[in-house]
């Protein structure tokens, strides 16, 4: 059975070009590596110029396997 981990992020979007300038973790999980990888991915997002900012987002991870180690 999969375990779930939820992380809440806040993205600051540049209104001129739609690029994400900053990502903050508002609520983390015990899986620090998952949160850090999600931040890296969210920094690559691009919104339409003029998009509302900040953007609050919930990301849910489904974790399977009890003996896996993240590196």
Backbone atoms as SQL, in Angstrom:
CREATE TABLE atoms (id INTEGER PRIMARY KEY, chain TEXT, resi INTEGER, resn TEXT, atom TEXT, x REAL, y REAL, z REAL);
INSERT INTO atoms VALUES
  (1, 'A', 1, 'UNK', 'N', 0.835, -1.184, 0.000),
  (2, 'A', 1, 'UNK', 'CA', 0.000, 0.000, 0.000),
  (3, 'A', 1, 'UNK', 'C', 0.881, 1.250, 0.000),
  (4, 'A', 2, 'UNK', 'N', 0.502, 2.238, -0.775),
  (5, 'A', 2, 'UNK', 'CA', 1.284, 3.465, -0.887),
  (6, 'A', 2, 'UNK', 'C', 1.016, 4.390, 0.296),
  (7, 'A', 3, 'UNK', 'N', 2.086, 5.013, 0.773),
  (8, 'A', 3, 'UNK', 'CA', 1.950, 6.065, 1.781),
  (9, 'A', 3, 'UNK', 'C', 1.911, 7.391, 1.036),
  (10, 'A', 4, 'UNK', 'N', 1.206, 8.347, 1.584),
  (11, 'A', 4, 'UNK', 'CA', 1.110, 9.650, 0.941),
  (12, 'A', 4, 'UNK', 'C', 1.842, 10.693, 1.759),
  (13, 'A', 5, 'UNK', 'N', 2.483, 11.599, 1.053),
  (14, 'A', 5, 'UNK', 'CA', 3.157, 12.724, 1.687),
  (15, 'A', 5, 'UNK', 'C', 2.725, 13.982, 0.951),
  (16, 'A', 6, 'UNK', 'N', 2.314, 14.995, 1.698),
  (17, 'A', 6, 'UNK', 'CA', 1.872, 16.241, 1.092),
  (18, 'A', 6, 'UNK', 'C', 2.825, 17.369, 1.445),
  (19, 'A', 7, 'UNK', 'N', 3.080, 18.222, 0.464),
  (20, 'A', 7, 'UNK', 'CA', 3.925, 19.391, 0.645),
  (21, 'A', 7, 'UNK', 'C', 3.170, 20.586, 0.086),
  (22, 'A', 8, 'UNK', 'N', 3.225, 21.707, 0.796),
  (23, 'A', 8, 'UNK', 'CA', 2.595, 22.935, 0.320),
  (24, 'A', 8, 'UNK', 'C', 3.705, 23.931, -0.032),
  (25, 'A', 9, 'UNK', 'N', 3.601, 24.472, -1.237),
  (26, 'A', 9, 'UNK', 'CA', 4.596, 25.419, -1.744),
  (27, 'A', 9, 'UNK', 'C', 3.939, 26.754, -2.059),
  (28, 'A', 10, 'UNK', 'N', 4.754, 27.813, -2.070),
  (29, 'A', 10, 'UNK', 'CA', 4.316, 29.116, -2.570),
  (30, 'A', 10, 'UNK', 'C', 5.323, 29.563, -3.618),
  (31, 'A', 11, 'UNK', 'N', 4.823, 29.773, -4.834),
  (32, 'A', 11, 'UNK', 'CA', 5.662, 30.223, -5.934),
  (33, 'A', 11, 'UNK', 'C', 5.438, 31.713, -6.153),
  (34, 'A', 12, 'UNK', 'N', 6.547, 32.455, -6.279),
  (35, 'A', 12, 'UNK', 'CA', 6.480, 33.864, -6.646),
  (36, 'A', 12, 'UNK', 'C', 6.757, 33.946, -8.138),
  (37, 'A', 13, 'UNK', 'N', 5.790, 34.490, -8.878),
  (38, 'A', 13, 'UNK', 'CA', 5.872, 34.535, -10.338),
  (39, 'A', 13, 'UNK', 'C', 6.187, 35.960, -10.784),
  (40, 'A', 14, 'UNK', 'N', 7.172, 36.086, -11.695),
  (41, 'A', 14, 'UNK', 'CA', 7.522, 37.374, -12.276),
  (42, 'A', 14, 'UNK', 'C', 6.417, 37.775, -13.243),
  (43, 'A', 15, 'UNK', 'N', 5.763, 38.902, -12.987),
  (44, 'A', 15, 'UNK', 'CA', 4.613, 39.297, -13.804),
  (45, 'A', 15, 'UNK', 'C', 4.996, 39.677, -15.228),
  (46, 'A', 16, 'UNK', 'N', 6.251, 40.068, -15.443),
  (47, 'A', 16, 'UNK', 'CA', 6.673, 40.492, -16.786),
  (48, 'A', 16, 'UNK', 'C', 6.911, 39.323, -17.727),
  (49, 'A', 17, 'UNK', 'N', 7.566, 38.269, -17.217),
  (50, 'A', 17, 'UNK', 'CA', 7.916, 37.159, -18.115),
  (51, 'A', 17, 'UNK', 'C', 7.266, 35.824, -17.741),
  (52, 'A', 18, 'UNK', 'N', 6.586, 35.760, -16.610),
  (53, 'A', 18, 'UNK', 'CA', 5.902, 34.535, -16.195),
  (54, 'A', 18, 'UNK', 'C', 6.797, 33.487, -15.574),
  (55, 'A', 19, 'UNK', 'N', 8.084, 33.774, -15.439),
  (56, 'A', 19, 'UNK', 'CA', 9.004, 32.809, -14.833),
  (57, 'A', 19, 'UNK', 'C', 8.846, 32.797, -13.315),
  (58, 'A', 20, 'UNK', 'N', 9.127, 31.666, -12.719),
  (59, 'A', 20, 'UNK', 'CA', 9.056, 31.528, -11.261),
  (60, 'A', 20, 'UNK', 'C', 10.356, 32.058, -10.678),
  (61, 'A', 21, 'UNK', 'N', 10.256, 33.105, -9.871),
  (62, 'A', 21, 'UNK', 'CA', 11.435, 33.718, -9.253),
  (63, 'A', 21, 'UNK', 'C', 11.837, 33.022, -7.957),
  (64, 'A', 22, 'UNK', 'N', 10.849, 32.467, -7.243),
  (65, 'A', 22, 'UNK', 'CA', 11.138, 31.888, -5.930),
  (66, 'A', 22, 'UNK', 'C', 10.096, 30.837, -5.587),
  (67, 'A', 23, 'UNK', 'N', 10.543, 29.801, -4.905),
  (68, 'A', 23, 'UNK', 'CA', 9.640, 28.776, -4.374),
  (69, 'A', 23, 'UNK', 'C', 9.958, 28.608, -2.894),
  (70, 'A', 24, 'UNK', 'N', 8.938, 28.718, -2.065),
  (71, 'A', 24, 'UNK', 'CA', 9.104, 28.500, -0.626),
  (72, 'A', 24, 'UNK', 'C', 8.272, 27.304, -0.211),
  (73, 'A', 25, 'UNK', 'N', 8.815, 26.522, 0.703),
  (74, 'A', 25, 'UNK', 'CA', 8.089, 25.387, 1.273),
  (75, 'A', 25, 'UNK', 'C', 7.329, 25.897, 2.487),
  (76, 'A', 26, 'UNK', 'N', 6.004, 25.845, 2.420),
  (77, 'A', 26, 'UNK', 'CA', 5.176, 26.295, 3.533),
  (78, 'A', 26, 'UNK', 'C', 4.881, 25.174, 4.513),
  (79, 'A', 27, 'UNK', 'N', 4.756, 23.955, 3.990),
  (80, 'A', 27, 'UNK', 'CA', 4.496, 22.770, 4.828),
  (81, 'A', 27, 'UNK', 'C', 5.261, 21.615, 4.202),
  (82, 'A', 28, 'UNK', 'N', 6.167, 21.026, 4.949),
  (83, 'A', 28, 'UNK', 'CA', 7.013, 19.962, 4.419),
  (84, 'A', 28, 'UNK', 'C', 6.572, 18.600, 4.944),
  (85, 'A', 29, 'UNK', 'N', 7.317, 17.596, 4.546),
  (86, 'A', 29, 'UNK', 'CA', 7.105, 16.226, 5.011),
  (87, 'A', 29, 'UNK', 'C', 8.414, 15.723, 5.606),
  (88, 'A', 30, 'UNK', 'N', 8.413, 14.551, 6.209),
  (89, 'A', 30, 'UNK', 'CA', 9.670, 13.979, 6.696),
  (90, 'A', 30, 'UNK', 'C', 10.632, 13.632, 5.554),
  (91, 'A', 31, 'UNK', 'N', 10.133, 13.630, 4.316),
  (92, 'A', 31, 'UNK', 'CA', 10.949, 13.270, 3.164),
  (93, 'A', 31, 'UNK', 'C', 11.534, 14.536, 2.533),
  (94, 'A', 32, 'UNK', 'N', 12.573, 15.068, 3.166),
  (95, 'A', 32, 'UNK', 'CA', 13.190, 16.330, 2.738),
  (96, 'A', 32, 'UNK', 'C', 13.613, 16.295, 1.279),
  (97, 'A', 33, 'UNK', 'N', 14.139, 15.158, 0.823),
  (98, 'A', 33, 'UNK', 'CA', 14.621, 15.038, -0.548),
  (99, 'A', 33, 'UNK', 'C', 13.491, 15.244, -1.561),
  (100, 'A', 34, 'UNK', 'N', 12.307, 14.734, -1.262),
  (101, 'A', 34, 'UNK', 'CA', 11.160, 14.926, -2.156),
  (102, 'A', 34, 'UNK', 'C', 10.814, 16.399, -2.272),
  (103, 'A', 35, 'UNK', 'N', 10.810, 17.093, -1.156),
  (104, 'A', 35, 'UNK', 'CA', 10.500, 18.523, -1.171),
  (105, 'A', 35, 'UNK', 'C', 11.527, 19.292, -1.990),
  (106, 'A', 36, 'UNK', 'N', 12.798, 18.971, -1.811),
  (107, 'A', 36, 'UNK', 'CA', 13.858, 19.670, -2.542),
  (108, 'A', 36, 'UNK', 'C', 13.771, 19.410, -4.046),
  (109, 'A', 37, 'UNK', 'N', 13.485, 18.183, -4.436),
  (110, 'A', 37, 'UNK', 'CA', 13.333, 17.869, -5.857),
  (111, 'A', 37, 'UNK', 'C', 12.123, 18.579, -6.454),
  (112, 'A', 38, 'UNK', 'N', 11.053, 18.680, -5.676),
  (113, 'A', 38, 'UNK', 'CA', 9.867, 19.387, -6.154),
  (114, 'A', 38, 'UNK', 'C', 10.165, 20.874, -6.337),
  (115, 'A', 39, 'UNK', 'N', 10.938, 21.474, -5.428),
  (116, 'A', 39, 'UNK', 'CA', 11.330, 22.880, -5.574),
  (117, 'A', 39, 'UNK', 'C', 12.101, 23.075, -6.872),
  (118, 'A', 40, 'UNK', 'N', 13.052, 22.198, -7.155),
  (119, 'A', 40, 'UNK', 'CA', 13.820, 22.285, -8.399),
  (120, 'A', 40, 'UNK', 'C', 12.904, 22.237, -9.619),
  (121, 'A', 41, 'UNK', 'N', 11.921, 21.352, -9.580),
  (122, 'A', 41, 'UNK', 'CA', 10.984, 21.228, -10.705),
  (123, 'A', 41, 'UNK', 'C', 10.105, 22.474, -10.818),
  (124, 'A', 42, 'UNK', 'N', 9.597, 22.976, -9.699),
  (125, 'A', 42, 'UNK', 'CA', 8.711, 24.136, -9.736),
  (126, 'A', 42, 'UNK', 'C', 9.427, 25.400, -10.201),
  (127, 'A', 43, 'UNK', 'N', 10.727, 25.490, -9.958),
  (128, 'A', 43, 'UNK', 'CA', 11.503, 26.642, -10.438),
  (129, 'A', 43, 'UNK', 'C', 11.610, 26.660, -11.960),
  (130, 'A', 44, 'UNK', 'N', 11.324, 25.544, -12.604),
  (131, 'A', 44, 'UNK', 'CA', 11.392, 25.463, -14.064),
  (132, 'A', 44, 'UNK', 'C', 10.063, 25.806, -14.731),
  (133, 'A', 45, 'UNK', 'N', 9.013, 25.958, -13.961),
  (134, 'A', 45, 'UNK', 'CA', 7.697, 26.269, -14.519),
  (135, 'A', 45, 'UNK', 'C', 7.688, 27.674, -15.097),
  (136, 'A', 46, 'UNK', 'N', 6.780, 27.878, -16.039),
  (137, 'A', 46, 'UNK', 'CA', 6.564, 29.216, -16.576),
  (138, 'A', 46, 'UNK', 'C', 5.067, 29.449, -16.734),
  (139, 'A', 47, 'UNK', 'N', 4.615, 30.585, -16.259),
  (140, 'A', 47, 'UNK', 'CA', 3.224, 30.985, -16.356),
  (141, 'A', 47, 'UNK', 'C', 3.086, 32.036, -17.458),
  (142, 'A', 48, 'UNK', 'N', 1.873, 32.359, -17.811),
  (143, 'A', 48, 'UNK', 'CA', 1.646, 33.436, -18.766),
  (144, 'A', 48, 'UNK', 'C', 2.045, 34.753, -18.110),
  (145, 'A', 49, 'UNK', 'N', 2.706, 35.651, -18.860),
  (146, 'A', 49, 'UNK', 'CA', 3.027, 36.966, -18.290),
  (147, 'A', 49, 'UNK', 'C', 1.759, 37.624, -17.741),
  (148, 'A', 50, 'UNK', 'N', 1.893, 38.264, -16.591),
  (149, 'A', 50, 'UNK', 'CA', 0.756, 38.899, -15.936),
  (150, 'A', 50, 'UNK', 'C', -0.021, 37.975, -15.020),
  (151, 'A', 51, 'UNK', 'N', 0.419, 36.722, -14.880),
  (152, 'A', 51, 'UNK', 'CA', -0.274, 35.767, -14.010),
  (153, 'A', 51, 'UNK', 'C', -0.253, 36.258, -12.566),
  (154, 'A', 52, 'UNK', 'N', -1.301, 35.917, -11.838),
  (155, 'A', 52, 'UNK', 'CA', -1.390, 36.307, -10.429),
  (156, 'A', 52, 'UNK', 'C', -0.262, 35.655, -9.638),
  (157, 'A', 53, 'UNK', 'N', 0.246, 36.365, -8.663),
  (158, 'A', 53, 'UNK', 'CA', 1.323, 35.864, -7.827),
  (159, 'A', 53, 'UNK', 'C', 1.086, 36.359, -6.409),
  (160, 'A', 54, 'UNK', 'N', 1.412, 35.594, -5.395),
  (161, 'A', 54, 'UNK', 'CA', 2.028, 34.273, -5.431),
  (162, 'A', 54, 'UNK', 'C', 1.003, 33.179, -5.708),
  (163, 'A', 55, 'UNK', 'N', 1.530, 32.007, -6.071),
  (164, 'A', 55, 'UNK', 'CA', 0.711, 30.837, -6.356),
  (165, 'A', 55, 'UNK', 'C', 0.969, 29.823, -5.240),
  (166, 'A', 56, 'UNK', 'N', -0.081, 29.449, -4.521),
  (167, 'A', 56, 'UNK', 'CA', 0.041, 28.445, -3.463),
  (168, 'A', 56, 'UNK', 'C', -0.367, 27.105, -4.056),
  (169, 'A', 57, 'UNK', 'N', 0.422, 26.076, -3.776),
  (170, 'A', 57, 'UNK', 'CA', 0.202, 24.790, -4.426),
  (171, 'A', 57, 'UNK', 'C', 0.434, 23.638, -3.458),
  (172, 'A', 58, 'UNK', 'N', -0.439, 22.657, -3.530),
  (173, 'A', 58, 'UNK', 'CA', -0.300, 21.419, -2.763),
  (174, 'A', 58, 'UNK', 'C', 0.201, 20.343, -3.715),
  (175, 'A', 59, 'UNK', 'N', 1.280, 19.674, -3.342),
  (176, 'A', 59, 'UNK', 'CA', 1.809, 18.553, -4.124),
  (177, 'A', 59, 'UNK', 'C', 1.715, 17.317, -3.250),
  (178, 'A', 60, 'UNK', 'N', 1.131, 16.257, -3.805),
  (179, 'A', 60, 'UNK', 'CA', 0.974, 15.008, -3.063),
  (180, 'A', 60, 'UNK', 'C', 1.843, 13.934, -3.700),
  (181, 'A', 61, 'UNK', 'N', 2.647, 13.292, -2.887),
  (182, 'A', 61, 'UNK', 'CA', 3.497, 12.193, -3.327),
  (183, 'A', 61, 'UNK', 'C', 2.904, 10.886, -2.832),
  (184, 'A', 62, 'UNK', 'N', 2.902, 9.861, -3.679),
  (185, 'A', 62, 'UNK', 'CA', 2.521, 8.509, -3.273),
  (186, 'A', 62, 'UNK', 'C', 3.807, 7.695, -3.202),
  (187, 'A', 63, 'UNK', 'N', 4.101, 7.173, -2.040),
  (188, 'A', 63, 'UNK', 'CA', 5.363, 6.479, -1.796),
  (189, 'A', 63, 'UNK', 'C', 5.085, 4.995, -1.624),
  (190, 'A', 64, 'UNK', 'N', 5.730, 4.187, -2.472),
  (191, 'A', 64, 'UNK', 'CA', 5.559, 2.735, -2.396),
  (192, 'A', 64, 'UNK', 'C', 6.901, 2.094, -2.094),
  (193, 'A', 65, 'UNK', 'N', 6.875, 0.998, -1.403),
  (194, 'A', 65, 'UNK', 'CA', 8.104, 0.275, -1.063),
  (195, 'A', 65, 'UNK', 'C', 8.622, 0.723, 0.278),
  (196, 'A', 66, 'UNK', 'N', 8.873, -0.206, 1.157),
  (197, 'A', 66, 'UNK', 'CA', 9.267, 0.158, 2.514),
  (198, 'A', 66, 'UNK', 'C', 10.768, 0.228, 2.725),
  (199, 'A', 67, 'UNK', 'N', 11.559, -0.305, 1.793),
  (200, 'A', 67, 'UNK', 'CA', 13.001, -0.347, 2.014),
  (201, 'A', 67, 'UNK', 'C', 13.769, 0.540, 1.035),
  (202, 'A', 68, 'UNK', 'N', 13.145, 1.481, 0.445),
  (203, 'A', 68, 'UNK', 'CA', 13.806, 2.359, -0.511),
  (204, 'A', 68, 'UNK', 'C', 14.478, 3.522, 0.202),
  (205, 'A', 69, 'UNK', 'N', 15.652, 3.865, -0.272),
  (206, 'A', 69, 'UNK', 'CA', 16.391, 4.991, 0.295),
  (207, 'A', 69, 'UNK', 'C', 16.585, 6.015, -0.807),
  (208, 'A', 70, 'UNK', 'N', 16.242, 7.272, -0.533),
  (209, 'A', 70, 'UNK', 'CA', 16.458, 8.342, -1.506),
  (210, 'A', 70, 'UNK', 'C', 17.843, 8.907, -1.351),
  (211, 'A', 71, 'UNK', 'N', 18.508, 9.144, -2.439),
  (212, 'A', 71, 'UNK', 'CA', 19.851, 9.741, -2.406),
  (213, 'A', 71, 'UNK', 'C', 19.822, 11.084, -3.065);
